[in-house]
Amino acid sequence: MSAMLSIGVVTIAATIAAAPSASAIGGPCGSGGSGSAGSMTGSLGSLTGSLGSGSAGTGSLANALPWITGAPNGALPVLTGRTKAIEMVTGPGSPNNTIERFNVSGTDLGIMWDNGLSGPDHDVLMAFGDTVGDCDTPGDDWRSNVLFRSNDTAIADGMKIDSSPLDGPNHSKEIIPGFGIPGEFTTIPTAGISYGGVQYIRFMSVRSWDEPGAWTTNYSALAFSTDNGENWELDPATVRANTEGLGIPGIPAVSPINSNFQQSAFVDGRDGYLYEYGTPSGRFGKAILARVAGADIRNLGAYEYWDGSGWSPRDTDAVQVIKAPVSELAVQWNDYLNKYVAMYTSAEGNLVIRQADQPQGPWSGTQTLLSGITLPALYGGFMHPWASGQFLEFVATTWDRYNVIYMRTDLNGLKMASSDSRDRPDPATTGEARVLEVTMPEDR
């Protein structure tokens, strides 16, 4: 990676991926794919929200994703309840042909937001985590992140991908390489939002994959784009350092609250403020909440924090708004429910939602949209910003496919009062059939 400091921002001039191979036996680069599998002699890597670092095997396909064991056939999960799987957005089996068009054979997450532009430039932007491409390429063409655009307004039947920032023919580029500090393993988007025609991504810099469901970050920071996501700049003034001594010029001092803002979820509060939910590294933390006027999104000193009864300028006053554990949170307003909806993966591996009248809550109990009994390899639910009416469209990833699935849920009968704190975890309410046996990463 090469970068240059200019007026307080880092301009991304070029990117050279320098990370371990990101493929595995099964999944996008496994048996039946285009690459050689190698031999699995190493031990298991860590379960994470995106790629983990497996211990060394002898082939490139065994190093980074030893838990991905599903056949790369693009098969959709069969769901019979209120939630249906519509299509694969990425990888084998996707009508978007992301392998041929963008050299994306495996990826995850798919964080979505409205770009706020008008006319033919009005798109939904979609940011993905660790990505693999050509399995015959050394390192499997691994990139920390890529971005797609879609202006498909007929969202009930799937999501047509129109374009992606490229760095060569049919090759999606890594859009955010990070600051290139020592110990920066990968940089993963966790939230996106637009304001004034500018696109913003909050991303985390991963230092190490630890125990299952846990990882350590160096920092989180904002990247911004003024050309609809084609090129991105990093702003050191927005860094929330998780440790001292990162060696990045111009970053704010380390605050105790930074550890709870390593992952984020943005939502436009419909009141002139942008809201940012923060969670720690890993899958087990609580969510806290900050707000800021849109024009000040890159000024951490302008943020206010919910202290339980009002908004405080002191970040140390921030209190929990959604109790732990919250994994890969997404929040947006839903006009059918007339509520803010928070979507995340629960400790049981269920994809759940909570509802609230205001961004700070109180938040209702949980309702299960997808059961971990049915899809034990499920994670990362992110809502389509143009979803409206009785149905909620969203994307999710499964470990076995390591690709993003487009899903749709019927919200009829799901409205809850914010004061209703009862959880509704019964997977029978979603109607899915039980999957009898799926091997999880930590069991291999």
C-alpha positions as CSV (number, residue, x, y, z in Angstrom):
1,M,0.0,0.0,0.0
2,S,1.1,3.5,-0.7
3,A,-0.5,6.5,0.9
4,M,0.1,10.2,1.4
5,L,-1.0,12.6,4.1
6,S,-2.7,15.7,2.7
7,I,-4.5,18.4,4.8
8,G,-5.5,16.0,7.5
9,V,-6.6,13.1,5.3
10,V,-4.9,10.1,3.8
11,T,-5.5,9.8,0.0
12,I,-5.5,6.2,-1.2
13,A,-3.0,6.2,-4.1
14,A,-2.5,2.5,-4.6
15,T,-3.3,-0.8,-3.0
16,I,-1.2,-3.9,-2.8
17,A,-2.8,-6.8,-1.0
18,A,-0.3,-8.4,1.4
19,A,-2.3,-10.8,3.5
20,P,-2.6,-14.6,3.8
21,S,-4.6,-16.6,1.3
22,A,-8.4,-16.3,1.9
23,S,-9.9,-19.5,0.6
24,A,-10.6,-23.0,1.8
25,I,-11.7,-26.5,1.0
26,G,-15.3,-26.0,0.0
27,G,-16.9,-22.6,-0.2
28,P,-16.0,-20.4,-3.1
29,C,-12.5,-21.8,-3.7
30,G,-13.0,-25.3,-2.6
31,S,-13.7,-28.6,-4.3
32,G,-15.6,-28.0,-7.5
33,G,-14.1,-24.5,-7.7
34,S,-11.3,-23.4,-10.0
35,G,-8.4,-23.7,-7.6
36,S,-6.4,-26.5,-6.1
37,A,-7.4,-27.4,-2.5
38,G,-4.1,-28.0,-0.9
39,S,-3.9,-30.2,2.1
40,M,-5.4,-29.4,5.5
41,T,-2.7,-30.1,8.0
42,G,-3.1,-27.0,10.2
43,S,-5.4,-26.4,13.1
44,L,-8.6,-24.3,13.0
45,G,-8.6,-20.6,12.8
46,S,-11.0,-18.3,14.7
47,L,-14.7,-17.8,14.0
48,T,-15.1,-14.1,13.1
49,G,-17.6,-11.7,11.4
50,S,-15.5,-11.8,8.3
51,L,-12.4,-13.9,7.4
52,G,-10.3,-15.4,10.1
53,S,-6.6,-16.5,10.0
54,G,-6.4,-20.3,10.1
55,S,-3.2,-22.0,11.1
56,A,-1.0,-23.0,8.2
57,G,-2.0,-25.8,5.9
58,T,0.2,-26.8,3.0
59,G,-1.8,-25.3,0.2
60,S,-3.2,-21.8,-0.4
61,L,-6.7,-23.1,0.0
62,A,-6.1,-24.2,3.5
63,N,-4.6,-21.2,5.2
64,A,-7.3,-18.7,5.9
65,L,-10.8,-20.2,5.8
66,P,-10.6,-23.8,7.1
67,W,-14.2,-23.7,8.3
68,I,-15.8,-23.2,4.9
69,T,-16.8,-26.7,3.9
70,G,-19.9,-26.2,1.8
71,A,-20.0,-27.1,-1.9
72,P,-19.6,-24.0,-4.1
73,N,-22.8,-24.6,-5.9
74,G,-24.7,-21.5,-5.0
75,A,-27.6,-23.4,-3.6
76,L,-30.1,-21.4,-1.6
77,P,-31.3,-22.5,1.8
78,V,-34.9,-23.8,1.7
79,L,-37.0,-21.8,4.1
80,T,-40.7,-22.3,4.5
81,G,-41.7,-19.7,7.1
82,R,-42.1,-15.9,7.1
83,T,-38.5,-15.5,5.8
84,K,-37.6,-16.6,2.3
85,A,-34.2,-16.9,0.6
86,I,-34.6,-15.1,-2.8
87,E,-31.2,-15.4,-4.5
88,M,-27.5,-15.4,-4.1
89,V,-26.1,-11.8,-4.4
90,T,-22.5,-12.9,-4.9
91,G,-20.5,-15.9,-5.9
92,P,-21.5,-19.2,-7.5
93,G,-25.2,-19.3,-8.5
94,S,-25.7,-15.6,-8.4
95,P,-27.5,-14.1,-11.4
96,N,-25.2,-11.1,-10.9
97,N,-22.3,-13.1,-12.3
98,T,-19.9,-11.5,-9.8
99,I,-17.2,-14.0,-10.6
100,E,-17.0,-13.1,-14.3
101,R,-17.9,-9.4,-13.9
102,F,-15.9,-8.5,-10.8
103,N,-13.7,-11.4,-9.9
104,V,-15.6,-11.9,-6.7
105,S,-16.2,-15.6,-6.0
106,G,-16.5,-15.3,-2.2
107,T,-17.3,-12.5,0.2
108,D,-19.5,-11.6,3.2
109,L,-21.5,-8.9,4.9
110,G,-23.0,-6.5,2.3
111,I,-23.7,-3.4,4.4
112,M,-26.1,-1.3,2.5
113,W,-27.1,2.4,2.5
114,D,-28.8,5.0,0.2
115,N,-26.2,7.2,-1.5
116,G,-28.4,10.3,-1.2
117,L,-27.9,11.3,-4.9
118,S,-30.6,12.0,-7.4
119,G,-31.5,11.0,-10.9
120,P,-29.5,8.2,-12.6
121,D,-26.8,8.4,-9.9
122,H,-29.3,7.4,-7.1
123,D,-28.0,4.0,-5.9
124,V,-27.8,1.7,-3.0
125,L,-24.1,1.1,-2.1
126,M,-23.1,-2.2,-0.7
127,A,-19.8,-2.8,1.2
128,F,-18.4,-6.2,1.6
129,G,-15.7,-7.7,3.9
130,D,-12.8,-10.0,3.1
131,T,-13.1,-11.1,-0.5
132,V,-11.6,-13.8,-2.7
133,G,-11.5,-14.0,-6.5
134,D,-9.6,-16.2,-8.9
135,C,-8.7,-19.3,-7.0
136,D,-5.8,-20.0,-9.4
137,T,-4.2,-16.7,-8.5
138,P,-1.5,-16.7,-5.7
139,G,-3.4,-15.7,-2.6
140,D,-6.7,-16.3,-4.3
141,D,-6.9,-12.6,-5.2
142,W,-7.7,-11.7,-1.6
143,R,-9.0,-8.2,-0.9
144,S,-10.0,-6.7,2.5
145,N,-13.1,-5.2,1.1
146,V,-15.0,-4.3,-2.1
147,L,-18.0,-2.3,-3.0
148,F,-21.0,-2.8,-5.4
149,R,-23.7,-0.3,-6.6
150,S,-27.3,-1.1,-7.4
151,N,-30.1,1.1,-8.7
152,D,-32.6,-1.8,-8.9
153,T,-35.9,-0.5,-7.5
154,A,-37.8,-3.7,-8.0
155,I,-36.4,-5.2,-4.8
156,A,-39.0,-7.9,-4.0
157,D,-37.4,-10.4,-6.4
158,G,-33.7,-9.8,-5.8
159,M,-31.0,-7.2,-6.2
160,K,-29.4,-6.5,-9.5
161,I,-25.8,-5.2,-9.2
162,D,-25.0,-2.5,-11.7
163,S,-21.4,-1.6,-11.1
164,S,-18.4,-1.7,-8.8
165,P,-15.2,0.4,-8.5
166,L,-12.6,-1.4,-10.6
167,D,-8.8,-1.4,-10.7
168,G,-8.6,-3.5,-13.9
169,P,-10.9,-5.3,-16.4
170,N,-13.6,-7.2,-14.5
171,H,-11.8,-6.7,-11.2
172,S,-13.4,-5.0,-8.1
173,K,-10.7,-3.1,-6.3
174,E,-10.1,-3.0,-2.6
175,I,-11.5,0.4,-1.6
176,I,-10.1,0.9,1.9
177,P,-6.6,-0.5,2.6
178,G,-6.3,1.2,6.0
179,F,-3.3,3.1,7.2
180,G,-0.9,0.3,6.6
181,I,0.4,0.2,10.2
182,P,2.3,-2.9,11.5
183,G,-0.1,-5.5,12.7
184,E,-3.0,-4.5,10.4
185,F,-4.3,-7.8,9.1
186,T,-7.4,-6.6,7.3
187,T,-9.8,-3.6,7.2
188,I,-13.5,-4.5,7.3
189,P,-16.5,-2.1,6.7
190,T,-19.0,-2.1,9.6
191,A,-21.4,0.8,8.7
192,G,-22.2,3.1,5.8
193,I,-24.1,6.4,5.4
194,S,-24.3,9.4,3.1
195,Y,-24.6,13.1,3.9
196,G,-24.6,16.0,1.5
197,G,-23.7,13.7,-1.4
198,V,-20.6,12.3,0.4
199,Q,-20.4,8.6,1.3
200,Y,-19.0,7.5,4.6
201,I,-17.9,4.1,5.8
202,R,-16.9,3.3,9.3
203,F,-14.4,0.4,9.2
204,M,-12.4,-1.6,11.7
205,S,-8.7,-2.5,11.4
206,V,-8.3,-6.0,12.6
207,R,-5.1,-6.9,14.4
208,S,-5.7,-10.6,15.3
209,W,-8.4,-13.2,15.2
210,D,-8.7,-14.7,18.7
211,E,-11.1,-17.1,20.3
212,P,-14.3,-18.1,18.4
213,G,-16.4,-14.9,18.1
214,A,-13.6,-12.7,19.4
215,W,-11.0,-10.5,17.6
216,T,-8.7,-7.6,18.5
217,T,-8.8,-4.3,16.6
218,N,-6.2,-1.6,16.2
219,Y,-8.8,1.1,15.6
220,S,-11.9,2.1,13.8
221,A,-12.1,5.1,11.5
222,L,-14.1,6.9,8.8
223,A,-13.3,6.7,5.1
224,F,-15.2,9.1,2.8
225,S,-15.9,9.3,-0.9
226,T,-17.1,12.3,-3.0
227,D,-17.5,10.3,-6.3
228,N,-20.2,7.8,-5.3
229,G,-17.7,5.3,-3.8
230,E,-15.2,5.2,-6.7
231,N,-12.3,6.5,-4.6
232,W,-12.0,6.8,-0.9
233,E,-9.9,8.9,1.6
234,L,-9.1,8.1,5.2
235,D,-9.5,10.8,7.9
236,P,-7.0,10.4,10.8
237,A,-9.1,12.8,12.9
238,T,-11.9,10.2,12.9
239,V,-9.8,7.3,14.3
240,R,-11.0,5.7,17.5
241,A,-7.8,4.0,18.6
242,N,-8.2,0.8,20.6
243,T,-4.6,0.9,21.8
244,E,-1.8,3.4,22.3
245,G,1.1,3.8,20.0
246,L,-0.5,3.1,16.6
247,G,1.9,5.6,14.8
248,I,-0.8,7.3,12.8
249,P,-0.2,11.1,12.6
250,G,-3.0,13.3,13.6
251,I,-5.3,10.9,15.4
252,P,-7.2,11.9,18.6
253,A,-6.0,10.7,22.0
254,V,-7.2,7.3,23.1
255,S,-10.5,7.5,25.1
256,P,-11.8,4.6,27.3
257,I,-15.0,4.7,25.2
258,N,-13.1,3.9,22.0
259,S,-13.2,0.2,22.7
260,N,-17.0,0.3,22.4
261,F,-16.9,2.0,19.0
262,Q,-14.8,-0.5,17.0
263,Q,-17.9,-1.6,15.1
264,S,-20.8,0.6,14.2
265,A,-24.3,1.0,12.7
266,F,-25.4,4.3,11.2
267,V,-29.0,5.5,10.9
268,D,-30.5,8.8,9.8
269,G,-32.5,9.9,12.8
270,R,-35.1,11.8,10.7
271,D,-34.5,14.8,13.0
272,G,-31.4,16.4,11.5
273,Y,-29.0,14.1,13.4
274,L,-27.0,11.1,12.2
275,Y,-26.9,8.4,14.8
276,E,-24.0,6.0,15.3
277,Y,-24.3,2.8,17.4
278,G,-21.1,1.4,18.7
279,T,-20.1,-2.1,19.7
280,P,-16.7,-3.6,20.7
281,S,-14.6,-6.0,18.7
282,G,-16.1,-9.4,18.5
283,R,-19.7,-10.7,19.0
284,F,-20.3,-10.3,22.6
285,G,-20.6,-6.6,23.5
286,K,-23.3,-4.1,24.2
287,A,-24.4,-1.3,22.0
288,I,-24.0,2.4,23.0
289,L,-25.2,5.4,21.0
290,A,-23.8,8.7,19.7
291,R,-25.4,11.4,17.5
292,V,-23.9,14.2,15.5
293,A,-25.1,16.9,13.0
294,G,-24.4,15.5,9.5
295,A,-22.1,18.4,8.6
296,D,-19.9,17.4,11.6
297,I,-19.6,13.7,11.0
298,R,-15.8,13.9,10.7
299,N,-15.5,16.0,14.0
300,L,-15.5,13.6,16.9
301,G,-15.6,16.6,19.3
302,A,-19.1,17.4,18.0
303,Y,-20.6,14.1,18.9
304,E,-23.1,13.7,21.8
305,Y,-23.6,10.5,23.7
306,W,-26.8,9.0,25.2
307,D,-26.3,8.9,29.0
308,G,-29.6,7.3,29.9
309,S,-31.7,10.4,30.2
310,G,-30.3,12.9,27.7
311,W,-27.4,13.8,25.4
312,S,-23.9,14.5,26.9
313,P,-20.8,15.9,25.2
314,R,-18.7,13.5,27.3
315,D,-18.2,10.2,25.7
316,T,-17.5,8.6,29.1
317,D,-21.1,9.2,30.0
318,A,-22.4,6.8,27.3
319,V,-24.6,4.0,28.6
320,Q,-25.9,0.8,27.1
321,V,-28.9,1.2,24.7
322,I,-29.1,-2.5,23.6
323,K,-27.9,-5.1,26.0
324,A,-25.1,-7.6,25.1
325,P,-24.5,-9.6,23.1
326,V,-25.0,-7.7,19.9
327,S,-23.3,-9.0,16.8
328,E,-23.0,-7.1,13.6
329,L,-25.7,-4.6,14.2
330,A,-27.8,-2.8,11.6
331,V,-30.5,-0.2,12.3
332,Q,-33.0,1.7,10.1
333,W,-36.4,3.2,10.2
334,N,-39.3,1.0,9.0
335,D,-42.4,2.7,7.8
336,Y,-44.6,-0.5,8.0
337,L,-43.8,-1.0,11.7
338,N,-43.5,2.7,12.3
339,K,-40.5,1.9,14.4
340,Y,-36.7,1.9,14.3
341,V,-35.6,-1.7,13.7
342,A,-32.3,-3.1,15.0
343,M,-31.2,-6.3,13.4
344,Y,-28.3,-8.5,14.6
345,T,-27.2,-12.0,15.4
346,S,-28.0,-13.3,18.9
347,A,-25.9,-15.4,21.1
348,E,-27.9,-18.4,20.0
349,G,-27.1,-17.7,16.3
350,N,-30.6,-16.4,15.5
351,L,-31.1,-13.4,13.3
352,V,-33.3,-11.2,15.5
353,I,-34.9,-7.7,15.4
354,R,-35.8,-5.2,18.1
355,Q,-38.1,-2.2,17.7
356,A,-38.1,1.3,19.2
357,D,-39.8,4.7,18.7
358,Q,-36.5,6.6,19.1
359,P,-32.9,5.7,18.2
360,Q,-32.0,5.6,21.9
361,G,-34.9,3.3,22.8
362,P,-36.2,1.8,24.9
363,W,-35.9,-1.2,22.6
364,S,-38.4,-4.0,22.6
365,G,-37.7,-7.6,23.2
366,T,-36.3,-9.7,20.3
367,Q,-38.2,-11.4,17.5
368,T,-36.6,-14.2,15.6
369,L,-36.5,-13.8,11.8
370,L,-34.2,-16.8,11.1
371,S,-33.4,-19.5,13.6
372,G,-29.9,-20.7,14.3
373,I,-31.5,-24.2,14.3
374,T,-32.3,-23.8,10.7
375,L,-29.2,-22.0,9.5
376,P,-26.5,-22.5,12.2
377,A,-23.9,-21.0,9.9
378,L,-25.8,-17.7,9.5
379,Y,-24.4,-14.2,10.4
380,G,-24.4,-10.6,9.3
381,G,-28.0,-9.5,8.6
382,F,-28.1,-6.0,6.8
383,M,-31.3,-4.4,5.7
384,H,-32.0,-2.9,2.3
385,P,-32.5,0.9,2.7
386,W,-35.3,1.0,0.2
387,A,-37.4,-1.7,1.9
388,S,-40.9,-0.5,2.6
389,G,-44.3,-1.9,3.3
390,Q,-45.1,-5.3,4.6
391,F,-41.9,-7.0,3.5
392,L,-38.4,-6.4,4.8
393,E,-35.6,-7.2,2.4
394,F,-32.1,-7.9,3.7
395,V,-28.9,-9.8,3.1
396,A,-27.1,-12.3,5.2
397,T,-24.0,-14.6,4.9
398,T,-23.5,-18.3,5.8
399,W,-20.1,-19.8,6.7
400,D,-20.5,-22.8,4.4
401,R,-21.2,-20.7,1.3
402,Y,-19.1,-17.7,2.2
403,N,-21.3,-15.6,0.0
404,V,-24.2,-13.2,0.5
405,I,-27.8,-14.3,0.3
406,Y,-30.7,-11.9,-0.5
407,M,-33.7,-12.6,1.8
408,R,-37.2,-11.3,2.4
409,T,-39.3,-11.4,5.6
410,D,-43.1,-10.9,6.0
411,L,-43.5,-8.3,8.8
412,N,-47.2,-8.9,9.2
413,G,-48.0,-9.4,12.9
414,L,-44.5,-8.5,14.1
415,K,-45.1,-5.0,15.4
416,M,-44.1,-4.7,19.0
417,A,-44.5,-1.8,21.5
418,S,-41.1,-0.5,22.7
419,S,-42.2,-1.2,26.2
420,D,-42.8,-4.9,25.4
421,S,-39.6,-6.5,26.6
422,R,-40.5,-10.1,26.1
423,D,-38.2,-12.1,23.8
424,R,-39.9,-14.3,21.2
425,P,-37.1,-16.8,20.4
426,D,-39.4,-19.7,19.4
427,P,-38.2,-20.7,15.9
428,A,-41.6,-22.3,15.3
429,T,-42.9,-18.8,14.8
430,T,-40.8,-18.5,11.6
431,G,-41.9,-21.9,10.3
432,E,-38.5,-23.2,9.2
433,A,-37.7,-26.9,9.1
434,R,-34.9,-28.1,11.4
435,V,-31.5,-28.8,10.0
436,L,-30.3,-32.0,11.6
437,E,-26.6,-31.6,11.4
438,V,-24.2,-28.8,10.4
439,T,-20.6,-28.7,11.5
440,M,-19.7,-25.4,13.0
441,P,-16.2,-23.9,12.7
442,E,-15.2,-24.4,16.4
443,D,-16.2,-28.1,16.2
444,R,-13.9,-29.0,13.4
